[in-house]
């Protein structure tokens, strides 16, 4: 199942600046993952099965891809669905400069609610970290994190540090570097893309 899911990801290698502020050598065009929803269903069902052992009343996913997966998981597990949006505005330099926020009309509804955060792919975890921070500001408790694919070790380290279980369908080794320590920068390999 892992190999099938990884084959659906449109991956290319190079030198990329990621949303988290890290540099990496792997880029995934995640939009292509959702072109044929029926092809994705078995993987979302497997993720739902892995998450079903945790007691939560709602699932939240960061827009865009994470929310698509989270909505399907919520439907399969018959729980509420929420989403966070990337905040526009000034960004700071450094790691994890992007914030995510639950829409104003939903903020009071999550207070005291045990929730799972679900994403499509977690690399450094910028969207999951931002979503968790905002849900906790709203008074929700995060009891699980789920993703179709986990890249590298960052997601597992973050989940362990927060004492939250991490469920996923597929994983792939993937190095990330802080810009100052990036070996591709040291070799003067030009950056190919920046996540907006």
N, C-alpha and C positions, 0 to 999 in steps of 0.2 A: 504494500500500500504506500509506503514511504517513497519508493522509486517512482510510482505512478504520479503522485502529487508533485514531486520535485520536477518531473518532466513537463508538468503543466506551467511551470514558472518560466517566463521569458527572461533568461539570465544572460548577462554579458559581463566580461571582465574588463578592467581598466583601472582608473584612478578617480574616485568619486568623493565629493563632500556630501555627507548625509545630514538629514534633518537634525540629528543629535549633536552635530558639530564635529563628530568623528570623521576620519577618512577611512575608506575601505577600497577593496579591489573587486567587489561584486555589486552589480546593479540588477535589480529585479523590476521588470515592468509589470507591476501587480494588477494593473487594469485588465490585462489579458486573462488573468485568472478567472474573471467573472463573465467572460463572453458567453459561456455555455453553462448556465447554472446547474443543469441536470448532471453535468460531468463532475461538478464540485460536491454534489449532494452526499455521496458515500463518505467523503472526508469530513464534512461537517457533522454527519451522523456519528462518525467515530469520535470526533472531538466532544460531541454532546454526551456520548456514552462515558467518556473519560471524566467529564465534569459532573455527571449525574450523581456521583457519590458524595458530593459536597452540598451542604444545605444552604441554598441561597434563594431569594425571592425575586431576583431581577438580574438581568445581564446588561452590561453596558459596553459599547464598542466605539472606538474613535472613528470619526468619518475620515475616509469614505469606506475603504475595503473592510476595516474592522467592524464597522456598523453593519455591513451586509452579512458578515458571518455571524455577528452577535444576534441579529434579528432572527436568523434561521435557527440558531441554537435556542433562543428564547421560545420560538414557536414549537420546536421539537420537545422542549422540556416543560412547556406550558407555564412560563414565568413572564414577568414584565420585561419590556425592552426599553433601554435608554441609549442615548448616544451623546458623545462630546464632539465639539467643533474646535478646530484650530483657531486660536485667538489671533486676530490681526492687530498689528500695532508694533511699537518699537521692540526690537529683539536685542538682547545683550550678546556680546561676544562670549565665546567659550562653549562649554558643553551644555546640552539640553536647554537651548534658548527659546524653544517654542512651548507655549502654554496651550492647554486644552480646557474647554469649559462646557459644562452642562447647560442647555438653554434655560433661561430665567424661569420659564413657566414650569419647569420640571424640578427645580432645585429643592423645593420643600418636600416633594414626594419621596425623595430617597432618604430622608432623615431617619436614622435608626434601622435602615434596611440592610440585611446581609446581601452582598452582591458579588457577582463574578465579572471580571473584565475579560473581554474576548477580542482578539485581533486576528487579522489574516496572517501576517508575518511579523515576528519580533526580531529585531536585530539588536541595536543598542537599547531599545525600549523607550524611546522618546515619547511616543504616543501613549503607551501604557503608563509610564511614570506621570505624564501630565494628566491623564484621565484619573488615575488613582488619587493624585494630590487634590484634584477638584472634588471628586466624590467624597473624600474624607473631610474636606472643608464644609461640605453640605451635610455631614453627619452620617454618611453611609459607612458600613464596615465591609472591607474587601476580604472575602473568604477563599477566593480562587482566581487564578489567571489562566486563560486558555488561549491557544493560538494554533492555527493550522500548521505553521512552520516556525521553528525557532532556529535562528542563525547564531552560531558561536555560543559563548558562555554568559554573555551579559544578562540575558533573561533569567537564567537559573540563579545567578549570583544575586540579582535584584530580588527575586522571589524568596530566596533563602534568607536574605538580610531582613526582609519584611515578615518572615515566618508565614508565607502564603504559598500553598501548593501551586505548582505549575503543571498544566496538562497540555500536550501537543501531539500532533499526528506524525510529523516528520521533523528531523533536525539535520543541520548541515554545518560543518565547520566553517568558520568565517572570521578572519582576523579583522579587528578594528584598531585604529590608532588615533591618539590625540594628534592634532595637526603638528605640534612641535616634535613629535616622535615618529612621524610617518616616514617609513623607508622610501615610499614612492616620491614624496616631496624631496627627500635627500638625494634621490637619483634624478631630480628635476623632471619627473614625468608629469606632464600637464594634467590638470583636473579636467574631466570630461563632462561633469554634470553636477548640478546642485539641486537638492530637493527643495521645492518652494513650500 
